[in-house]
Amino acid sequence: MAPEINWRTINIDLLDPESSANFDISTLAPAVAPVSAADIQSLAGQIRQLLRGGDAEGALRGALENAPYGGDERTKEVHLATVVEILQSIKQSDMSPMLNRIYKTEAGTEVLDVLMKYLYKGMSHTSQPTSTSTKSPSPQSTGFSQIHSRGGGEGGGQAMSVLLSWHEKLVEIAGPGSIVRVMSDRRTV
């Protein structure tokens, strides 16, 4: 007697060459060139030099146009710190005119989308504890536990405020489409 086959368990999508199950999803992400940490450190030095020279817009454009998509996490963290440093050094009254000038250039939309990526990544990092050492909660007389010392977790509030200000100005100029493009882009900063 022939073995009984349960026809309901056969995945027919695997038999169809046009099926999405046979599609290589690695082709969806564009190829990016690998970036070394030394290159990003060198770029960060050049950007800080521009910033010290008073060219905040040039520093911002340089950082955003050279996003290390092909770098490892440490490289991306170094570049994020550089971008946040630039954003914090720009006065609030200069934000909108600078973003307008960048937006009106040839690749302005792409540059502002990269800025949006850095804003979201910065917001995700400032909400996490900034200390890398593991501290055990110390019980207080009030019954609450204190994980951070007084200065340990409060520095992120100022950075978050700056990032939210930039986000507000960026959405005013680039529109909500920038948010959609950033959320659907597979390249991460």
PyMOL CGO cylinders between C-alpha atoms (Angstrom):
from pymol import cmd
from pymol.cgo import CYLINDER

trace = [
    CYLINDER, 0.00, 0.00, 0.00, 1.31, 3.49, -0.89, 0.3, 1, 1, 1, 1, 1, 1,
    CYLINDER, 1.31, 3.49, -0.89, 2.21, 5.83, 1.96, 0.3, 1, 1, 1, 1, 1, 1,
    CYLINDER, 2.21, 5.83, 1.96, -0.51, 8.32, 2.70, 0.3, 1, 1, 1, 1, 1, 1,
    CYLINDER, -0.51, 8.32, 2.70, 0.43, 11.94, 1.85, 0.3, 1, 1, 1, 1, 1, 1,
    CYLINDER, 0.43, 11.94, 1.85, -1.12, 14.83, 3.68, 0.3, 1, 1, 1, 1, 1, 1,
    CYLINDER, -1.12, 14.83, 3.68, -1.62, 17.27, 0.82, 0.3, 1, 1, 1, 1, 1, 1,
    CYLINDER, -1.62, 17.27, 0.82, -2.37, 20.15, 3.21, 0.3, 1, 1, 1, 1, 1, 1,
    CYLINDER, -2.37, 20.15, 3.21, 1.19, 20.26, 4.50, 0.3, 1, 1, 1, 1, 1, 1,
    CYLINDER, 1.19, 20.26, 4.50, 2.89, 20.75, 1.14, 0.3, 1, 1, 1, 1, 1, 1,
    CYLINDER, 2.89, 20.75, 1.14, 4.12, 24.32, 0.64, 0.3, 1, 1, 1, 1, 1, 1,
    CYLINDER, 4.12, 24.32, 0.64, 3.19, 24.88, -2.99, 0.3, 1, 1, 1, 1, 1, 1,
    CYLINDER, 3.19, 24.88, -2.99, 4.84, 28.32, -2.98, 0.3, 1, 1, 1, 1, 1, 1,
    CYLINDER, 4.84, 28.32, -2.98, 8.23, 26.62, -2.94, 0.3, 1, 1, 1, 1, 1, 1,
    CYLINDER, 8.23, 26.62, -2.94, 7.35, 24.83, -6.19, 0.3, 1, 1, 1, 1, 1, 1,
    CYLINDER, 7.35, 24.83, -6.19, 6.47, 28.06, -8.04, 0.3, 1, 1, 1, 1, 1, 1,
    CYLINDER, 6.47, 28.06, -8.04, 9.54, 29.91, -9.37, 0.3, 1, 1, 1, 1, 1, 1,
    CYLINDER, 9.54, 29.91, -9.37, 7.58, 33.19, -9.45, 0.3, 1, 1, 1, 1, 1, 1,
    CYLINDER, 7.58, 33.19, -9.45, 6.63, 32.91, -5.76, 0.3, 1, 1, 1, 1, 1, 1,
    CYLINDER, 6.63, 32.91, -5.76, 7.82, 35.46, -3.22, 0.3, 1, 1, 1, 1, 1, 1,
    CYLINDER, 7.82, 35.46, -3.22, 9.10, 32.56, -1.10, 0.3, 1, 1, 1, 1, 1, 1,
    CYLINDER, 9.10, 32.56, -1.10, 11.82, 32.05, -3.74, 0.3, 1, 1, 1, 1, 1, 1,
    CYLINDER, 11.82, 32.05, -3.74, 12.79, 35.74, -3.81, 0.3, 1, 1, 1, 1, 1, 1,
    CYLINDER, 12.79, 35.74, -3.81, 16.20, 36.69, -2.48, 0.3, 1, 1, 1, 1, 1, 1,
    CYLINDER, 16.20, 36.69, -2.48, 15.48, 39.57, -0.06, 0.3, 1, 1, 1, 1, 1, 1,
    CYLINDER, 15.48, 39.57, -0.06, 19.16, 40.58, 0.06, 0.3, 1, 1, 1, 1, 1, 1,
    CYLINDER, 19.16, 40.58, 0.06, 18.60, 42.27, -3.30, 0.3, 1, 1, 1, 1, 1, 1,
    CYLINDER, 18.60, 42.27, -3.30, 16.23, 44.76, -1.67, 0.3, 1, 1, 1, 1, 1, 1,
    CYLINDER, 16.23, 44.76, -1.67, 19.00, 46.49, 0.27, 0.3, 1, 1, 1, 1, 1, 1,
    CYLINDER, 19.00, 46.49, 0.27, 21.38, 48.48, -1.91, 0.3, 1, 1, 1, 1, 1, 1,
    CYLINDER, 21.38, 48.48, -1.91, 25.01, 47.49, -1.80, 0.3, 1, 1, 1, 1, 1, 1,
    CYLINDER, 25.01, 47.49, -1.80, 27.08, 49.75, 0.44, 0.3, 1, 1, 1, 1, 1, 1,
    CYLINDER, 27.08, 49.75, 0.44, 30.83, 50.12, 0.56, 0.3, 1, 1, 1, 1, 1, 1,
    CYLINDER, 30.83, 50.12, 0.56, 32.48, 49.04, 3.81, 0.3, 1, 1, 1, 1, 1, 1,
    CYLINDER, 32.48, 49.04, 3.81, 33.72, 51.92, 5.95, 0.3, 1, 1, 1, 1, 1, 1,
    CYLINDER, 33.72, 51.92, 5.95, 36.48, 51.61, 8.50, 0.3, 1, 1, 1, 1, 1, 1,
    CYLINDER, 36.48, 51.61, 8.50, 36.53, 53.23, 11.94, 0.3, 1, 1, 1, 1, 1, 1,
    CYLINDER, 36.53, 53.23, 11.94, 39.74, 55.05, 11.02, 0.3, 1, 1, 1, 1, 1, 1,
    CYLINDER, 39.74, 55.05, 11.02, 38.01, 56.73, 8.06, 0.3, 1, 1, 1, 1, 1, 1,
    CYLINDER, 38.01, 56.73, 8.06, 35.16, 57.91, 10.27, 0.3, 1, 1, 1, 1, 1, 1,
    CYLINDER, 35.16, 57.91, 10.27, 37.58, 59.16, 12.94, 0.3, 1, 1, 1, 1, 1, 1,
    CYLINDER, 37.58, 59.16, 12.94, 39.41, 61.14, 10.25, 0.3, 1, 1, 1, 1, 1, 1,
    CYLINDER, 39.41, 61.14, 10.25, 36.11, 62.50, 8.90, 0.3, 1, 1, 1, 1, 1, 1,
    CYLINDER, 36.11, 62.50, 8.90, 35.03, 63.45, 12.43, 0.3, 1, 1, 1, 1, 1, 1,
    CYLINDER, 35.03, 63.45, 12.43, 38.25, 65.42, 12.84, 0.3, 1, 1, 1, 1, 1, 1,
    CYLINDER, 38.25, 65.42, 12.84, 37.66, 67.28, 9.57, 0.3, 1, 1, 1, 1, 1, 1,
    CYLINDER, 37.66, 67.28, 9.57, 34.06, 68.01, 10.53, 0.3, 1, 1, 1, 1, 1, 1,
    CYLINDER, 34.06, 68.01, 10.53, 35.07, 69.33, 13.95, 0.3, 1, 1, 1, 1, 1, 1,
    CYLINDER, 35.07, 69.33, 13.95, 37.61, 71.56, 12.21, 0.3, 1, 1, 1, 1, 1, 1,
    CYLINDER, 37.61, 71.56, 12.21, 34.83, 73.01, 10.04, 0.3, 1, 1, 1, 1, 1, 1,
    CYLINDER, 34.83, 73.01, 10.04, 32.70, 73.49, 13.14, 0.3, 1, 1, 1, 1, 1, 1,
    CYLINDER, 32.70, 73.49, 13.14, 35.49, 75.33, 14.97, 0.3, 1, 1, 1, 1, 1, 1,
    CYLINDER, 35.49, 75.33, 14.97, 36.00, 77.46, 11.87, 0.3, 1, 1, 1, 1, 1, 1,
    CYLINDER, 36.00, 77.46, 11.87, 32.37, 78.61, 12.05, 0.3, 1, 1, 1, 1, 1, 1,
    CYLINDER, 32.37, 78.61, 12.05, 31.06, 76.64, 9.07, 0.3, 1, 1, 1, 1, 1, 1,
    CYLINDER, 31.06, 76.64, 9.07, 28.28, 74.74, 10.84, 0.3, 1, 1, 1, 1, 1, 1,
    CYLINDER, 28.28, 74.74, 10.84, 26.35, 74.16, 7.63, 0.3, 1, 1, 1, 1, 1, 1,
    CYLINDER, 26.35, 74.16, 7.63, 29.40, 72.72, 5.90, 0.3, 1, 1, 1, 1, 1, 1,
    CYLINDER, 29.40, 72.72, 5.90, 30.06, 70.49, 8.89, 0.3, 1, 1, 1, 1, 1, 1,
    CYLINDER, 30.06, 70.49, 8.89, 26.47, 69.26, 8.90, 0.3, 1, 1, 1, 1, 1, 1,
    CYLINDER, 26.47, 69.26, 8.90, 26.45, 68.61, 5.15, 0.3, 1, 1, 1, 1, 1, 1,
    CYLINDER, 26.45, 68.61, 5.15, 29.81, 66.81, 5.38, 0.3, 1, 1, 1, 1, 1, 1,
    CYLINDER, 29.81, 66.81, 5.38, 28.56, 64.56, 8.15, 0.3, 1, 1, 1, 1, 1, 1,
    CYLINDER, 28.56, 64.56, 8.15, 25.25, 63.78, 6.44, 0.3, 1, 1, 1, 1, 1, 1,
    CYLINDER, 25.25, 63.78, 6.44, 26.66, 63.21, 2.96, 0.3, 1, 1, 1, 1, 1, 1,
    CYLINDER, 26.66, 63.21, 2.96, 29.21, 60.73, 4.31, 0.3, 1, 1, 1, 1, 1, 1,
    CYLINDER, 29.21, 60.73, 4.31, 26.98, 58.53, 6.45, 0.3, 1, 1, 1, 1, 1, 1,
    CYLINDER, 26.98, 58.53, 6.45, 28.77, 55.22, 7.20, 0.3, 1, 1, 1, 1, 1, 1,
    CYLINDER, 28.77, 55.22, 7.20, 26.12, 52.80, 5.92, 0.3, 1, 1, 1, 1, 1, 1,
    CYLINDER, 26.12, 52.80, 5.92, 28.75, 50.07, 5.52, 0.3, 1, 1, 1, 1, 1, 1,
    CYLINDER, 28.75, 50.07, 5.52, 30.35, 50.50, 8.93, 0.3, 1, 1, 1, 1, 1, 1,
    CYLINDER, 30.35, 50.50, 8.93, 30.06, 48.37, 12.02, 0.3, 1, 1, 1, 1, 1, 1,
    CYLINDER, 30.06, 48.37, 12.02, 28.05, 49.50, 15.06, 0.3, 1, 1, 1, 1, 1, 1,
    CYLINDER, 28.05, 49.50, 15.06, 31.04, 51.17, 16.76, 0.3, 1, 1, 1, 1, 1, 1,
    CYLINDER, 31.04, 51.17, 16.76, 31.74, 53.20, 13.62, 0.3, 1, 1, 1, 1, 1, 1,
    CYLINDER, 31.74, 53.20, 13.62, 28.12, 54.26, 13.39, 0.3, 1, 1, 1, 1, 1, 1,
    CYLINDER, 28.12, 54.26, 13.39, 28.11, 55.28, 17.07, 0.3, 1, 1, 1, 1, 1, 1,
    CYLINDER, 28.11, 55.28, 17.07, 31.15, 57.50, 16.54, 0.3, 1, 1, 1, 1, 1, 1,
    CYLINDER, 31.15, 57.50, 16.54, 29.49, 59.19, 13.58, 0.3, 1, 1, 1, 1, 1, 1,
    CYLINDER, 29.49, 59.19, 13.58, 26.23, 59.60, 15.52, 0.3, 1, 1, 1, 1, 1, 1,
    CYLINDER, 26.23, 59.60, 15.52, 28.15, 61.38, 18.28, 0.3, 1, 1, 1, 1, 1, 1,
    CYLINDER, 28.15, 61.38, 18.28, 29.68, 63.71, 15.69, 0.3, 1, 1, 1, 1, 1, 1,
    CYLINDER, 29.68, 63.71, 15.69, 26.28, 64.53, 14.15, 0.3, 1, 1, 1, 1, 1, 1,
    CYLINDER, 26.28, 64.53, 14.15, 24.70, 65.17, 17.56, 0.3, 1, 1, 1, 1, 1, 1,
    CYLINDER, 24.70, 65.17, 17.56, 27.64, 67.42, 18.48, 0.3, 1, 1, 1, 1, 1, 1,
    CYLINDER, 27.64, 67.42, 18.48, 27.05, 69.45, 15.31, 0.3, 1, 1, 1, 1, 1, 1,
    CYLINDER, 27.05, 69.45, 15.31, 23.32, 69.71, 15.95, 0.3, 1, 1, 1, 1, 1, 1,
    CYLINDER, 23.32, 69.71, 15.95, 23.89, 70.88, 19.51, 0.3, 1, 1, 1, 1, 1, 1,
    CYLINDER, 23.89, 70.88, 19.51, 26.29, 73.57, 18.38, 0.3, 1, 1, 1, 1, 1, 1,
    CYLINDER, 26.29, 73.57, 18.38, 23.83, 75.23, 15.97, 0.3, 1, 1, 1, 1, 1, 1,
    CYLINDER, 23.83, 75.23, 15.97, 21.59, 77.95, 17.38, 0.3, 1, 1, 1, 1, 1, 1,
    CYLINDER, 21.59, 77.95, 17.38, 17.84, 77.42, 17.16, 0.3, 1, 1, 1, 1, 1, 1,
    CYLINDER, 17.84, 77.42, 17.16, 17.39, 80.60, 15.13, 0.3, 1, 1, 1, 1, 1, 1,
    CYLINDER, 17.39, 80.60, 15.13, 19.77, 79.21, 12.48, 0.3, 1, 1, 1, 1, 1, 1,
    CYLINDER, 19.77, 79.21, 12.48, 17.99, 75.85, 12.08, 0.3, 1, 1, 1, 1, 1, 1,
    CYLINDER, 17.99, 75.85, 12.08, 15.22, 76.77, 9.63, 0.3, 1, 1, 1, 1, 1, 1,
    CYLINDER, 15.22, 76.77, 9.63, 17.34, 78.92, 7.28, 0.3, 1, 1, 1, 1, 1, 1,
    CYLINDER, 17.34, 78.92, 7.28, 20.05, 76.24, 7.20, 0.3, 1, 1, 1, 1, 1, 1,
    CYLINDER, 20.05, 76.24, 7.20, 17.56, 73.44, 6.52, 0.3, 1, 1, 1, 1, 1, 1,
    CYLINDER, 17.56, 73.44, 6.52, 15.93, 75.55, 3.77, 0.3, 1, 1, 1, 1, 1, 1,
    CYLINDER, 15.93, 75.55, 3.77, 19.31, 76.09, 2.08, 0.3, 1, 1, 1, 1, 1, 1,
    CYLINDER, 19.31, 76.09, 2.08, 20.11, 72.37, 2.27, 0.3, 1, 1, 1, 1, 1, 1,
    CYLINDER, 20.11, 72.37, 2.27, 16.64, 71.41, 1.00, 0.3, 1, 1, 1, 1, 1, 1,
    CYLINDER, 16.64, 71.41, 1.00, 16.96, 73.63, -2.07, 0.3, 1, 1, 1, 1, 1, 1,
    CYLINDER, 16.96, 73.63, -2.07, 20.20, 72.00, -3.22, 0.3, 1, 1, 1, 1, 1, 1,
    CYLINDER, 20.20, 72.00, -3.22, 20.27, 69.18, -5.78, 0.3, 1, 1, 1, 1, 1, 1,
    CYLINDER, 20.27, 69.18, -5.78, 20.45, 66.28, -3.30, 0.3, 1, 1, 1, 1, 1, 1,
    CYLINDER, 20.45, 66.28, -3.30, 18.74, 68.18, -0.50, 0.3, 1, 1, 1, 1, 1, 1,
    CYLINDER, 18.74, 68.18, -0.50, 15.92, 65.73, 0.09, 0.3, 1, 1, 1, 1, 1, 1,
    CYLINDER, 15.92, 65.73, 0.09, 18.32, 62.81, 0.51, 0.3, 1, 1, 1, 1, 1, 1,
    CYLINDER, 18.32, 62.81, 0.51, 20.54, 64.81, 2.88, 0.3, 1, 1, 1, 1, 1, 1,
    CYLINDER, 20.54, 64.81, 2.88, 17.55, 65.77, 5.02, 0.3, 1, 1, 1, 1, 1, 1,
    CYLINDER, 17.55, 65.77, 5.02, 16.38, 62.15, 5.06, 0.3, 1, 1, 1, 1, 1, 1,
    CYLINDER, 16.38, 62.15, 5.06, 19.78, 61.14, 6.44, 0.3, 1, 1, 1, 1, 1, 1,
    CYLINDER, 19.78, 61.14, 6.44, 19.40, 63.87, 9.07, 0.3, 1, 1, 1, 1, 1, 1,
    CYLINDER, 19.40, 63.87, 9.07, 16.02, 62.40, 10.01, 0.3, 1, 1, 1, 1, 1, 1,
    CYLINDER, 16.02, 62.40, 10.01, 17.67, 58.98, 10.43, 0.3, 1, 1, 1, 1, 1, 1,
    CYLINDER, 17.67, 58.98, 10.43, 20.22, 60.48, 12.79, 0.3, 1, 1, 1, 1, 1, 1,
    CYLINDER, 20.22, 60.48, 12.79, 17.52, 62.29, 14.75, 0.3, 1, 1, 1, 1, 1, 1,
    CYLINDER, 17.52, 62.29, 14.75, 15.63, 59.03, 15.32, 0.3, 1, 1, 1, 1, 1, 1,
    CYLINDER, 15.63, 59.03, 15.32, 18.79, 57.14, 16.20, 0.3, 1, 1, 1, 1, 1, 1,
    CYLINDER, 18.79, 57.14, 16.20, 19.85, 59.89, 18.58, 0.3, 1, 1, 1, 1, 1, 1,
    CYLINDER, 19.85, 59.89, 18.58, 16.43, 59.88, 20.23, 0.3, 1, 1, 1, 1, 1, 1,
    CYLINDER, 16.43, 59.88, 20.23, 16.62, 56.14, 20.72, 0.3, 1, 1, 1, 1, 1, 1,
    CYLINDER, 16.62, 56.14, 20.72, 20.04, 56.43, 22.35, 0.3, 1, 1, 1, 1, 1, 1,
    CYLINDER, 20.04, 56.43, 22.35, 19.33, 59.34, 24.68, 0.3, 1, 1, 1, 1, 1, 1,
    CYLINDER, 19.33, 59.34, 24.68, 16.36, 57.52, 26.18, 0.3, 1, 1, 1, 1, 1, 1,
    CYLINDER, 16.36, 57.52, 26.18, 18.60, 54.63, 27.22, 0.3, 1, 1, 1, 1, 1, 1,
    CYLINDER, 18.60, 54.63, 27.22, 20.91, 54.81, 30.23, 0.3, 1, 1, 1, 1, 1, 1,
    CYLINDER, 20.91, 54.81, 30.23, 24.13, 56.54, 29.29, 0.3, 1, 1, 1, 1, 1, 1,
    CYLINDER, 24.13, 56.54, 29.29, 26.28, 54.54, 31.68, 0.3, 1, 1, 1, 1, 1, 1,
    CYLINDER, 26.28, 54.54, 31.68, 27.86, 51.41, 30.25, 0.3, 1, 1, 1, 1, 1, 1,
    CYLINDER, 27.86, 51.41, 30.25, 28.78, 49.96, 33.61, 0.3, 1, 1, 1, 1, 1, 1,
    CYLINDER, 28.78, 49.96, 33.61, 26.20, 47.83, 35.30, 0.3, 1, 1, 1, 1, 1, 1,
    CYLINDER, 26.20, 47.83, 35.30, 24.98, 49.38, 38.51, 0.3, 1, 1, 1, 1, 1, 1,
    CYLINDER, 24.98, 49.38, 38.51, 22.71, 47.65, 40.92, 0.3, 1, 1, 1, 1, 1, 1,
    CYLINDER, 22.71, 47.65, 40.92, 19.77, 49.66, 42.17, 0.3, 1, 1, 1, 1, 1, 1,
    CYLINDER, 19.77, 49.66, 42.17, 20.38, 51.10, 45.61, 0.3, 1, 1, 1, 1, 1, 1,
    CYLINDER, 20.38, 51.10, 45.61, 17.32, 51.08, 47.84, 0.3, 1, 1, 1, 1, 1, 1,
    CYLINDER, 17.32, 51.08, 47.84, 16.32, 54.48, 49.19, 0.3, 1, 1, 1, 1, 1, 1,
    CYLINDER, 16.32, 54.48, 49.19, 14.52, 55.34, 52.38, 0.3, 1, 1, 1, 1, 1, 1,
    CYLINDER, 14.52, 55.34, 52.38, 11.55, 56.42, 50.27, 0.3, 1, 1, 1, 1, 1, 1,
    CYLINDER, 11.55, 56.42, 50.27, 11.11, 52.93, 48.91, 0.3, 1, 1, 1, 1, 1, 1,
    CYLINDER, 11.11, 52.93, 48.91, 12.24, 53.89, 45.39, 0.3, 1, 1, 1, 1, 1, 1,
    CYLINDER, 12.24, 53.89, 45.39, 15.42, 52.54, 43.88, 0.3, 1, 1, 1, 1, 1, 1,
    CYLINDER, 15.42, 52.54, 43.88, 17.96, 54.83, 42.32, 0.3, 1, 1, 1, 1, 1, 1,
    CYLINDER, 17.96, 54.83, 42.32, 19.78, 53.34, 39.37, 0.3, 1, 1, 1, 1, 1, 1,
    CYLINDER, 19.78, 53.34, 39.37, 21.67, 56.44, 38.23, 0.3, 1, 1, 1, 1, 1, 1,
    CYLINDER, 21.67, 56.44, 38.23, 23.63, 58.87, 40.29, 0.3, 1, 1, 1, 1, 1, 1,
    CYLINDER, 23.63, 58.87, 40.29, 22.49, 62.50, 40.16, 0.3, 1, 1, 1, 1, 1, 1,
    CYLINDER, 22.49, 62.50, 40.16, 24.47, 63.36, 37.05, 0.3, 1, 1, 1, 1, 1, 1,
    CYLINDER, 24.47, 63.36, 37.05, 24.33, 59.94, 35.37, 0.3, 1, 1, 1, 1, 1, 1,
    CYLINDER, 24.33, 59.94, 35.37, 21.02, 59.96, 33.53, 0.3, 1, 1, 1, 1, 1, 1,
    CYLINDER, 21.02, 59.96, 33.53, 20.08, 63.60, 33.27, 0.3, 1, 1, 1, 1, 1, 1,
    CYLINDER, 20.08, 63.60, 33.27, 22.38, 64.68, 30.43, 0.3, 1, 1, 1, 1, 1, 1,
    CYLINDER, 22.38, 64.68, 30.43, 20.15, 63.03, 27.84, 0.3, 1, 1, 1, 1, 1, 1,
    CYLINDER, 20.15, 63.03, 27.84, 17.35, 65.52, 28.46, 0.3, 1, 1, 1, 1, 1, 1,
    CYLINDER, 17.35, 65.52, 28.46, 19.19, 68.40, 26.84, 0.3, 1, 1, 1, 1, 1, 1,
    CYLINDER, 19.19, 68.40, 26.84, 20.21, 66.25, 23.87, 0.3, 1, 1, 1, 1, 1, 1,
    CYLINDER, 20.21, 66.25, 23.87, 16.62, 65.04, 23.49, 0.3, 1, 1, 1, 1, 1, 1,
    CYLINDER, 16.62, 65.04, 23.49, 15.36, 68.62, 23.51, 0.3, 1, 1, 1, 1, 1, 1,
    CYLINDER, 15.36, 68.62, 23.51, 17.80, 69.58, 20.76, 0.3, 1, 1, 1, 1, 1, 1,
    CYLINDER, 17.80, 69.58, 20.76, 16.88, 66.54, 18.67, 0.3, 1, 1, 1, 1, 1, 1,
    CYLINDER, 16.88, 66.54, 18.67, 13.17, 67.23, 19.04, 0.3, 1, 1, 1, 1, 1, 1,
    CYLINDER, 13.17, 67.23, 19.04, 13.68, 70.86, 17.98, 0.3, 1, 1, 1, 1, 1, 1,
    CYLINDER, 13.68, 70.86, 17.98, 15.53, 69.69, 14.89, 0.3, 1, 1, 1, 1, 1, 1,
    CYLINDER, 15.53, 69.69, 14.89, 12.81, 67.13, 14.18, 0.3, 1, 1, 1, 1, 1, 1,
    CYLINDER, 12.81, 67.13, 14.18, 10.12, 69.81, 14.35, 0.3, 1, 1, 1, 1, 1, 1,
    CYLINDER, 10.12, 69.81, 14.35, 11.99, 72.12, 11.96, 0.3, 1, 1, 1, 1, 1, 1,
    CYLINDER, 11.99, 72.12, 11.96, 12.85, 69.27, 9.62, 0.3, 1, 1, 1, 1, 1, 1,
    CYLINDER, 12.85, 69.27, 9.62, 9.23, 68.12, 9.32, 0.3, 1, 1, 1, 1, 1, 1,
    CYLINDER, 9.23, 68.12, 9.32, 8.18, 71.73, 8.63, 0.3, 1, 1, 1, 1, 1, 1,
    CYLINDER, 8.18, 71.73, 8.63, 10.59, 71.96, 5.71, 0.3, 1, 1, 1, 1, 1, 1,
    CYLINDER, 10.59, 71.96, 5.71, 10.86, 68.42, 4.29, 0.3, 1, 1, 1, 1, 1, 1,
    CYLINDER, 10.86, 68.42, 4.29, 7.33, 67.35, 5.17, 0.3, 1, 1, 1, 1, 1, 1,
    CYLINDER, 7.33, 67.35, 5.17, 6.04, 64.09, 6.61, 0.3, 1, 1, 1, 1, 1, 1,
    CYLINDER, 6.04, 64.09, 6.61, 7.27, 62.22, 3.53, 0.3, 1, 1, 1, 1, 1, 1,
    CYLINDER, 7.27, 62.22, 3.53, 10.73, 62.32, 5.04, 0.3, 1, 1, 1, 1, 1, 1,
    CYLINDER, 10.73, 62.32, 5.04, 9.52, 60.23, 7.97, 0.3, 1, 1, 1, 1, 1, 1,
    CYLINDER, 9.52, 60.23, 7.97, 7.99, 57.64, 5.64, 0.3, 1, 1, 1, 1, 1, 1,
    CYLINDER, 7.99, 57.64, 5.64, 11.15, 57.44, 3.51, 0.3, 1, 1, 1, 1, 1, 1,
    CYLINDER, 11.15, 57.44, 3.51, 13.33, 56.97, 6.58, 0.3, 1, 1, 1, 1, 1, 1,
    CYLINDER, 13.33, 56.97, 6.58, 11.10, 54.28, 8.05, 0.3, 1, 1, 1, 1, 1, 1,
    CYLINDER, 11.10, 54.28, 8.05, 11.04, 52.32, 4.79, 0.3, 1, 1, 1, 1, 1, 1,
    CYLINDER, 11.04, 52.32, 4.79, 14.76, 52.65, 3.96, 0.3, 1, 1, 1, 1, 1, 1,
    CYLINDER, 14.76, 52.65, 3.96, 16.73, 49.50, 4.76, 0.3, 1, 1, 1, 1, 1, 1,
    CYLINDER, 16.73, 49.50, 4.76, 20.03, 51.35, 5.09, 0.3, 1, 1, 1, 1, 1, 1,
    CYLINDER, 20.03, 51.35, 5.09, 20.70, 52.26, 8.71, 0.3, 1, 1, 1, 1, 1, 1,
    CYLINDER, 20.70, 52.26, 8.71, 22.98, 54.87, 10.16, 0.3, 1, 1, 1, 1, 1, 1,
]
cmd.load_cgo(trace, "trace")
